[in-house]
Amino acid sequence: MAGTHILTADDRIQQLFSAAFDTPRDARSSEYKEGVRAVLTYRVKGERMRCPYQPGTAQADAYYAGVNEGHHIWRAHREAEASRGKYRSLEGNGA
């Protein structure tokens, strides 16, 4: 289609991340944001997530809280796309 821009995987990740954090909201730590980005990268590109922080630390807790939000962001994105008819089903690898 003329004039249609296809997003790369990295563009999609950045778009979803920016939509969450480039608006007024409560501040989040870099570890939290890293967890969000890790989930979005996993969901979009299939890259495995690995927490870089020692279990039981505040940094690991923040990272996993970000992971939780990242899953929420992805599910909301998929639901919005499904409601526009972009996906036939929410089942499968990215649901």
MILUM-195897 format. One record per residue: residue in one letter; x, y, z of N, C-alpha, C in turn. Coordinates in pm, whole numbers, padded with zeros to 5 digits, always signed. Each point is the difference from the previous one (the first is absolute). Layout:
BEGIN
aXYZXYZXYZ;...
This chain:
BEGIN
m+00084-00118+00000-00084+00118+00000+00088+00124+00000;a-00036+00095-00081+00075+00124-00006-00023+00080+00127;g+00108+00055+00054-00010+00084+00118-00008-00075+00132;t+00003-00134-00005-00006-00079+00122+00141-00020+00052;h+00021+00033+00127+00131-00019+00062-00003-00127+00083;i+00089-00092-00031+00011-00124+00075+00103+00022+00110;l-00041-00025+00124+00091+00016+00113+00091-00121+00012;t+00126+00024+00028+00091-00109+00032-00032-00047+00142;a+00056-00112+00038-00020-00050+00136+00050+00101+00102;d+00117+00057-00025+00053+00100+00093-00086+00125+00006;d-00056+00040-00115-00092+00115-00002-00124-00028+00085;r-00055-00121-00012-00119-00038+00076+00029+00003+00150;i+00114-00056+00039+00039+00000+00141+00009+00144+00052;q+00068+00085-00076+00016+00139+00042-00134+00072+00004;q-00088-00027-00095-00131+00063-00003-00081-00036+00125;l-00002-00127+00035-00074-00043+00119+00063+00055+00128;f+00132-00002+00007+00071+00051+00117-00025+00150+00016;s+00011+00074-00109-00020+00145+00005-00143+00035+00038;a-00095-00075-00049-00141+00026+00035-00021-00013+00150;a+00076-00088+00064-00014-00021+00144+00075+00105+00082;f+00115+00044-00049+00087+00083+00085+00019+00143-00047;d-00043+00034-00119+00016+00137-00048-00123+00085+00027;t-00076-00038+00100-00118+00075+00043+00013+00024+00150;p-00069+00099+00052+00007+00023+00145-00047-00123+00078;r+00081-00042+00095-00031-00114+00086+00098+00001+00116;d-00024-00087+00096+00094-00013+00111+00136-00043-00053;a+00104+00053+00060+00136-00034-00042+00027-00149+00025;r+00081-00060-00086+00040-00140+00014+00151-00008-00013;s+00057-00096+00068+00145-00017-00003+00046-00057-00134;s+00131+00011-00022+00056-00058-00124-00017-00151+00000;e+00007-00064+00117-00018-00145+00008-00143-00040-00039;y-00096+00078+00046-00141-00023-00034-00018+00009-00152;k+00052+00108-00058-00013+00021-00144+00072-00111-00078;e+00112-00046+00054+00072-00109-00064-00085-00127-00005;g-00077-00026+00107-00090-00115+00002-00111+00013-00104;v-00055+00121-00012-00103+00024-00102+00057-00027-00139;r+00115+00058-00027+00061-00017-00132+00035-00146-00027;a+00044-00072+00101+00034-00142-00017-00122-00081-00044;v-00115+00026+00061-00122-00071-00039-00042+00037-00141;l+00004+00128-00032-00040+00041-00135+00093-00062-00104;t+00127-00006+00030+00096-00063-00091-00030-00149-00014;y-00032-00064+00110-00038-00141-00005-00125-00021-00085;r-00101+00082+00025-00127-00016-00071+00013+00029-00149;v+00078+00100-00036+00011+00040-00140+00104-00083-00076;k+00114-00025+00063+00111-00065-00069+00028-00142+00047;g-00062-00041+00110+00022-00133+00051+00131-00017+00075;e+00068+00110+00033+00127-00008+00072-00026-00031+00147;r+00072-00097+00050-00017-00045+00138+00033+00112+00100;m-00077+00006+00107+00023+00098+00106+00088-00062+00107;r+00092+00079+00051+00084-00041+00112+00017+00119+00093;c-00041-00018+00122+00015+00106+00098+00149+00016+00034;p+00054+00120-00019+00142+00019+00027+00032+00030+00147;y-00100-00007+00085+00018+00040+00141-00007-00120+00093;q+00068+00011+00110+00003-00104+00103-00141-00017+00058;p-00052-00123+00006-00132-00023+00061-00005+00056+00142;g-00114+00057+00034-00021+00052+00134+00044+00145+00019;t+00055+00061-00104+00042+00140+00010-00112+00092-00046;a+00009+00124+00039-00098+00099-00045+00003+00013-00152;q+00118-00013-00058+00012+00011-00146-00075-00114-00070;a+00014-00121+00053-00072-00114-00059-00150+00017+00017;d-00043+00048+00116-00143+00024+00023-00053+00103-00100;a+00075+00107-00023-00042+00102-00095-00005-00057-00141;y+00099-00078-00036+00004-00062-00133-00124-00086-00021;y-00033-00085+00097-00115-00089-00015-00133+00076+00004;a-00005+00111+00071-00121+00084-00006-00015+00057-00140;g+00111+00039-00062-00002+00047-00138-00041-00111-00097;v+00047-00121+00025-00040-00115-00081-00152-00015+00003;n-00057+00014+00119-00146-00011+00014-00070+00107-00085;e+00047+00125+00008-00062+00104-00082+00022-00026-00148;g+00117-00050-00036+00027-00030-00141-00099-00100-00057;h-00033-00103+00077-00102-00096-00045-00135+00068-00016;h-00033+00089+00092-00128+00073-00009-00002+00087-00126;i+00109+00070-00027+00009+00085-00119-00020-00085-00125;w+00067-00116-00006-00011-00086-00117-00143-00051-00019;r-00062-00046+00107-00138-00051-00012-00096+00109-00045;a+00016+00120+00053-00085+00111-00041+00022+00033-00147;h+00124-00006-00044+00031+00024-00141-00066-00105-00089;r+00012-00127+00038-00062-00107-00079-00152+00012-00004;e-00059+00034+00113-00146+00018+00003-00043+00116-00089;a+00075+00109+00002-00033+00115-00086+00014-00038-00147;e+00105-00073-00034+00018-00043-00139-00111-00096-00041;a-00038-00090+00089-00108-00095-00031-00132+00071-00023;s-00026+00102+00080-00126+00073-00015-00005+00076-00132;r+00117+00029-00057+00005+00066-00132+00006-00102-00112;g-00008-00130+00036+00000-00104-00101+00137-00036-00054;k+00106+00044+00065+00133-00029-00049+00042-00144+00025;y-00047-00058+00112+00033-00138+00033-00127-00083-00003;r+00011-00121-00048-00115-00089-00003-00024-00062+00137;s+00106-00016+00077-00013-00067+00129+00106+00055+00095;l-00031-00001+00128+00099+00037+00100+00078-00121+00049;e-00030-00119-00055+00070-00120+00040+00133-00007-00073;g+00091-00074+00056+00128-00019-00064+00112+00061+00078;n+00114+00013-00064+00123+00040+00067-00009+00135+00066;g-00065+00098-00060+00001+00135+00055-00119+00037+00084;a-00091-00093+00028-00119+00036+00077+00031+00012+00146;
